[in-house]
Amino acid sequence: MSPIRVLVVGMVALDGDIVERITGERQDMTVVGRVDGPAQASRTLATSGADVLLVSASEPGPLCAYLDLMWSHPRLGMVVVDPHDERGVLREFRCVARVAGTGRWSENLVGAIRAAAGESNVD
């Protein structure tokens, strides 16, 4: 089975580095790129074949543009990280699934990415 390909979008460098470290510790995940916005994400999706967009919700408005990408790439999942929430709340979007995190934030992140990719939440 190939690793889940994660495209990190619109995250400040520190947050992106943390996400890359967390996903890099998992054999079933790989970060295929880091981009700044929906236009770059669209171009990268065309070549990377990412399974999951990992998006920062620093501002609520820009998220709508990423929903368009989900329509043009139906197998694409999206995980939204809310940096303003003290718990680093994660929301996973995929038209069919919802992740309820019960563990540490890093484990919840891994579970949300796996769910968005259509994978099991089991390590």
N, C-alpha and C positions, 0 to 999 in steps of 0.2 A: 504494500500500500504506500502510495506517495505521501509526502508530508503535506499538511495543510499550509497553503501559501497565503501569507498575511501581507496586505499592503497597508502601511501606516500613513495616515493622511492628516495633515493640518495640526500636527503636534509640535509643541516647542521641543527643542533639542533634548532637554533633560528628560521629559516625559517619554519621548521616542527612544532614548537610550534605555530607560527602565523597561519599556515594553520589549525592546530587542533582547535584553538580558533575560527577562522572564520566558519569552518564547524560545530563546536560544537554549534554555535548559531542558527543553522538551524535544525528544527525538521525532515526534510526529508533527512538528511545526517549523516553519522557516519564514523569515521576513524577506519578501521579494523586492521591497523598495520602500522609500519614504518620499512622499510628495506633498506639495503645499495646498492643493485645492482640487475641486471637482474636474477641471479641465485637464490638469496633469494626471489625475487619477484615471480618467477616461482613456487617455493615451497609453498609460502604463498597463491598464487592464487589457488592452488590445494585444500587448506583447508578453505580459507576465503570466496571464491566466490565473490571477489571484482568486482564491476561494472566499476570502474574508477581507472587508475593508475595516480597519480599526481607526475610528474617527474621534477626534476630540470635540466635545460639545461646549467649547468655551463661549460660543454664542449660538443661540437657538436658530437664528435665521438661516445660516448656511447649510444646515442639515438637509433641507429640501432638495438641494441640487444633487445630493448623493442618492436620494431615493430614485431619481431618474436613472442612475447607473444600475440600480437593482432591477429596474424594468428592462433595460437593454441587455443585462446579464442575469437571466433568471436564476441561475444556480449560485449567484453571489449572495453572501450573508454580510451583515454589517453589525459591528459592535461599537457602541457609542460610550466613551468614557467621559464622565462629567467631572472636570477638575475642580469645580466650585463646591462639590459635595464633599464634606470632610471624610466620608467613607470611600470616596472614589467610585461612586455608583456606576455600575455597568448596565447598559441596556442592549439587548441583542435583538436584531430585526431579521426576520426571514419569513415572512408570510405564514409560517406554520408553527414556530417554536417560541418558548419563553423559558429563560434560565432563571432559576431561583437559587441564588448563591447562599451557601450556609457556612463556608469555610473562610480561610484567609483571603484577602483581596487578590493575591497572586493566583490562588487556586480558582477563585471565581472568574478571573480573567481567562484562565486556560479553559474552564468549562464553557464560558460564553463563546470563545473563539471556536471551540470544537462544535458547539451546537449550531453556530452560524454557518459552519462548514458542512453541517449535516452529519457530524460524527458523534460517537458516543462520548459521554462525559467521564468515562472510566480511564484512569491512567494506565 
